[in-house]
Amino acid sequence: MAGNQPLTPFENALAGALGGVFSNAVVYPLDTVKTRIQANKKASTNPAAEKNERGPEMLRVLLRIARGKGGIPELYKGFRANILNTFVQQFAYFYWYTVVRTLYIGRVLRSRDPAPALSTVTELVLGALAGALAQLFTTPIGVVATRQQIGSHDHEEDADESIMGHVREIYHKDGLPGFWRGIKPSLVLTINPAITYGVYERVKNLILIASGGHMSPGKSFLIGALSKTLATIVTFPYILSKIRLQAKNTPYKSAFEVLSTIAQKEGILGWYQGMQAQIIKAVLSQALLFYFRDYFELWTRQLLSLSAGAKA
């Protein structure tokens, strides 16, 4: 039956990409807040008032941005570039993950089972390889999206904040290599989705065994939240490094320089600035991605079933 056939790399990638777009659209204001915290740019124009603020840092920064000059639309700066980046990144990741997994199962294991249980280490390696291939294609869009979210400094109010404005500025200042700023920590961060999906697949398999093969979108949400939290904690210093390397007018040349400078000024704990915001945003986004992806997979399989029935 078509409904039980494995999805092709394209179908798997499309389901994952659409799931990523939907999930990222829901949490986008939180993404803007966490990016500004990590870039050490919190949109504060009144330091005295800032000292009197109460509550979690993420909420304080969100309210500061919403009450600022740009208002609520400021929380959606870079939305189009970010959504495009999310779609391309998730599509590329799921496509390459399906390809390398299928090749490994068919060429290395020579298994006739299209979905055999793989070890955690194997899942991590395959996920990291897929993530590295995806990053080579998506980093330029990510650089533009990050700069739009962070915004210009106060003395650059006349700066062109459009996608093409940032593209021209990056090319003018740094040439083509500027579009791949932060690629090294990005490649290191391929372990993040590798950990996420590795843990997700392992826990998912345990739940499938325990529940007789039944997997609901709700369970996917919870497993996605758990797996992304673990991955974020492990890789956060490099997430922070990547954001600061991609920021406009950054003084840094490498992730090592970012981390050593922060350690000298703020101590090792400075490496985790904005981690709470990152975890909240990442967990919600990843859990929603798995939730939506399961629905898109379901719809894709139903379409395949209908198509197979029509041909019969």
Disulfide bonds with the S-S distance in Angstrom:
none
